[in-house]
């Protein structure tokens, strides 16, 4: 079943796509999400009313209470950016403000602080209930959707000692999500085996199965839940496969094919669908990352506080 958040007649609601219509879901997200998570599509409390799909605007499938958890460098094909050995016992995790998320067909903002805007198609799990101790964590997943974890690749620190993840990942209106959530009963509880694809202006840039994850969905969910308990509506982004522009840039500076204003983007995951967005224009205030405006502090004398 495809669950959508949509706007119709100036009202925002949740519903399910049935044939070519949208049937509203009865109650709040917190009411029906656990029911569908536990009982599958048959447990969805659907209204007898319906709205033609052609009459609604699909929005990002995000609950008001949602949080965004990202898993970084989670595909073997993407580990040019980190040592594979470093990925065996730990992972790179981060959170992103929900203001970053946009819906299908919305314009992806080109931030003023970057000239190296990169694409990252990702499988996204949407939680339908808290993880139950002693049970398989995937059984708490409401369903799966598609995301693009857009990254500003030129936002490391001036000392080049680490990465400024807030500037790289936490940018307003840069994280497309959607177009809907496909309920977990369509995939089962095991690790999903789904082909993921990114196309930029029709050209395939990424193409790999989700089985290429170093850490599978179950392990990612447990890792996050042990640190910050997952709740209904939370999103877990499971990482991107190889093929991003930054990989070529690391091999040979100047060869990375980063996003440009006007680029038409398609992010496809088998069994879910296609998420489409367009990169917006650079604003008159666009400066790239303002390295010259960042003061370099002198080293502390004596190495103490």
Buried (B, 14 or more C-beta within 10 A) or exposed (E): BBBBBBEBEEEEBBBBBBEEBBBBBBEEBBEBBBBBBEEBBEBBBBBEEBBEBEEBEBBBBBBEEBBBBBBBBBBBBBBBBEEEEEBEEEBBBBBBBBEBBBBBBBEBBBBBBBBBBBBBBBBBBBBBBBBEEEEBBBBBBBBBBBBBBBBBBBBBEEEEEEBBBEBBBBBEBBBBBBBBBBBBBBBEBEBBEBBBBBBBEEEEBBBBBBEBBBBBBBBBBBBBBEEEEBBBBBBBBBBBBBBBBBBBBEEEEEEBBBBEEEBEBBBBBEEBBBBBBBBBEBEEEBEBBEEEEEEEEEEEEEEEE
